Amino acid sequence: MLHLRLITPSGTTDDVVRLIGATVGTAHLVVLPGAARDPAGDLVLCDVAREAADDLLAGLRDLGLDRTGSIAVEGIDLSLSERADQAEEDAPGEGADAVLWEQLSEATHEESTLSVTYLAFITLATMIAACGVVLDNAILIVGAMAVGPEFGPLAGVCTALIQRAPRLAMRSLIALLAGFAVAMAVTVGFTYLMDALGQFTRVQLEAERPNTNFIYRPDAFSFVVALLAGVAGTLSLTSSKSGALVGVAISVTTIPAAANAAVAFAYDEYRQAWGSTEQLLLNLAGITLAGTLTLLAQKHLWRRHRTSPPSTTTR
């Protein structure tokens, strides 16, 4: 279940209450006239089943509530209420399968913003991965994958393509490209520093490196894994399964590929640099393609499910 906190202008409250009442899957409606001060208006509270929330949010926006009042949504971790149970049963479909497009757009908007924090995370992840590739240390590679924030902009691109949101697409692409550019440039400088300190050497880079040489040797499985990771990552976002998203982060070699390309470039090892870049591009393309197709399939299947006649159950 989700909890909605709405601030409604007094002249809109009746329309909002009617909309909530007509939405299958709502419960616990509370109206507090005149309770809101900024903006001034009434406070309306209700709970809604996740699978019914997208339609309700769309209706509230059609009433202009996002412009004249406020719409706030938060998850309910525990609800002990027979009325809430009945609302979830009445709502069409399963909550885990529902996509809250407003929530997805908001989440990807935040995650795909080019900020100092985003740049710091992607740069630190790339530097950790650089240590991993030089030392041939798989643990460092996995750690760098987990730290990397690049799935946010990738999800933003996928969402923008489905929602036809050019601003989100541009913001996500800028964050993705600028992030990798800054991270790789800093990692080149980091490589020079570590070389001067005697911690990185060309010999280490040119060694066989059995644990990490896959990073600059892309093959068909690189693209296959990227496709699978793109599907899993998108499903984890739409179902709010953050644990699954961590698993996705450590299954693709975007950050390690960028790191290996930067270190190889610093040592003029252009063969490795190109192989790593190819690995990076394959992963980015595979995740974007799979993520977009997954969102498209979810949108189509959910639309069909909502328009199908409801099944009758006896209690």
N, C-alpha and C positions, 0 to 999 in steps of 0.2 A: 504494500500500500504506500501511497504518497500523500503527504499533507500539503494542502494549498492554503496560503495566507494571502488574501486579496484585499486591497484598498480600492474601494469603488466610490466614485462620485454619487451623491445621494440620488440623482436622477437616473443612474444606471443600475442601482442595486437590485431593483425588481427584475430587470432583464437578466442580470447575473444569476440571481436565485432561480429564476425559471430555467435557465440553461443548465445549471447544476442539477436541478430536479429532473430534467428531461434526459440527463446523461446516465445511461445504465452503468452501474459500477461505482456510484458515489455513496457516501455515508457521512454521518456526524456533521451535518450542516449547522453552522452557528452564525448568526448575524448580530453584530453589535453596532447599532445605529450611532453615528456621530463619534465613534471611538477614535478615528484617525485624525491626526492633526497636520501632518506634513507628508503627502498632500491631504487636505481636508476631505473627509468623507466617512463612509461606513467601513467597518472591518468585517469581512466575510471569511469564515474558516470552513474547510471541509476536507474529508479524506476521499481519495479516489484510487481505484485499482489501477495498477500500472498500465494494464492493457487498454484502459479507457482514457488514460490521461492525455494522449496526443490529440484526440478529437476535442476534448474539453479545453485544452490550451489553445487550440486553433480557434475555437468558438469565442473564447475570451479575448483573443487578439482581434477577431472580427468586430467585437464590440468596442474596440479601441482602448481596452483597459491597460495595455502596455504603455499607452501614451498619456492617458488621463489619470491613471491610478498606479497600481503596482500588482505584479504577479510574482509570488515567491513560492518555490517548490522545494520540499525536502523529503528525504526518505524516512520511513517509519521502520525502525529496527524491530519493534515489538508492539503488537496491537492485540489486546485481549478483548475481543468484541464479537459477538455473534452477528451483529449487523455488518461489521467489516468483512467477516467470513462470507456472508451472504452476498455482499457487493462484489467480492472477488469471484464468487461462483457465477453471478449473473453476467459479469463482464465477458465479452467474447474473447476466446483465445486464452493463451497462457502468458502471465506476466514476463516470464523469462524470454519469450519470443518477441515481445513488443519492442518497438523502436520509438523512443521519445526524440523526435527530430529536433525539437527546440533544445532539449538538454544536450543532444549530440553536437548541435551547432555551437552552443555556448561552450561546451568542453573543448572542442577542437579550436574554437576561436582563442581561448586562453592558452592552450598548449602550443599553438602555432604562431604566437606573437614573438617577434624578435626582441628579446629582452636581455639584460645583462646576465640574469640568472640562467637563461637558456644557453647563452654563449659560454658561460662558465662551465656548465655541465657538459656540453658537447666537446669543449676544449679539454677539460680534465679527462673525460672518457677517452679521447683520442690519444692523449699523452700516456695514460695508463696502458692503452693498447699498444702504443709504441714500445713501451718497456716489455710488454708481453711478446711481441714479434721478435725483438732483438734477442731476448733471453729464451725464446722458444718455450714460453710458459703458458700453458693452456688456462691455468687458473686466473692469471691476469687478463687474458682475453675474455673469459667469461665475466669477470668483474667489470671490465670496460663496457661490455655489451649491456650489462644491467644498469650502468650509470647513464648511458647514452639516452638523450631525450628525443631522438629523431623520429620516433613513431608518431609523435603528436602532429608535426607538420604533414607527414604522409597521410595520416587520417584526415587532416584538414583538407588536403587536396581531394581525397576520395569523397568526402562529404560535400565539398563545393561542386564537384562534377555532378552529383546526384541532385543536389538542391539548386543547381544553376545559380551559384553565388560567386560571381567573379571577384568580388573583394576578398572573400575568404580564400579563394584559390590563389590570388596574387600574394596575400599575406603569408600563406603557407609556403609558397614557392620561394619567396624572399627569405623566410626563416630557414628553410631547408638549404638553399644554395649558399646564402651568406654564412650560415652556421658552419657548414662543412668547409667553406673557403677560409674562414677565420681559424677554425680548429686545425686545419692542415698547415696553414701558414705558421701558426704558433708552434706546432709540432716540428716543423722544419727547424725553427730556431732552437727548440728544445733538444733536437738531435745534435745540432752543432755544439750546444753547451755540454751535453753528456759526452760527446766525442772528445771535447777539450778536457773534460775531467777524467777521461780514460774509461768511462763506463759503457759507452757504445763504440763498436769498431766495425769496419767494413767486413772483416772476417766473419763476425757473428751474423751479419745480414746475409752474406753469401753462402753460409753453411746450409746443409740440407734441411735443417729444422723440421723434423718429422711431425711435430705437434702442431705447427702453424703454417706449413707451406701451402696448405689448401687456400689460404687467403689470397695468394697471387696466382693461383692456378684454377680459375673458374671452369666449371663444366656444366653439363645439363642439370645435374643435381642442385647446383647453385640456384638456378631459376625455379626448379621444382620446390625446393625448401622455401624460397621467398614467397611463392604462391601460397603454400600451405600456411606460412606464418602470417601472410596478409589476411587470409580468411580467419585464422584464429584470433589475430589482433583485433580485427573489426568486430567479431562476435563478442570479444571481451569488453570492448567499449560499449556496444549497444546493450549488453546485459549487465554492465557495471561489475564485471568480474576482474578486479584489479590484479588478483593473483595470477590469472591466466595471461595477463598482459606482460607481467614480468617474465613468464616463460617464453613468450614471443620474443621479447627483447634479447634473450640470450640464445636465440636459435638462428639469428641472421647475422651476417658478417659485414654490416655497413660500417660501423665504427672501426673494427680491426682493419678492414680494407682501406679506409681513409688513412689510418695510421701507417700501415705498411707502405702505402703510396708516398706519404710524406717522408718517411725515413729513407725509402729507396731514392727518392728525388734528391735528398740531401747528400747521398753518396753517389749520385749520378748513375744509379742502377735503373736505367729507364725501362728495361725489360720487366723487372718486378713492379715498377711504378705503373706501367701500362696494364699489366695483369691485375694488379690490385684495383685500378680504376675501373677495369671491365667488370670485376667482381662487384664493386660498389654500384655501378650502373645497373647490372643485372638484378641485384637485390632491390634497389629502389624501384625499378620498373615492375618487377614481379609483385612486390607488396602493393604498389599503387593499383595495378591491374586487378589483383585478387580482391583488394579492399573495395574497389569501386563495384565490381561484379557482385560481391557479397551484399553490399548495401542495396544494390538494384534488385537482387533476388529477394531480400528481406522486404523491401517496399512492395514488390509485386505480390509476394505470398501473403503478406499481412492485409493488403487491400482485398485480395480474393477471400481471405478468411472472414473479414468484416462484412463482406457483401453476401456471404453464404447464409442460408437460413439457419437460425439457431436450433440446436438440438434440444429435445425435450427430455427432462429428467424427472423422475419421481423421487420424492423424499419421504 
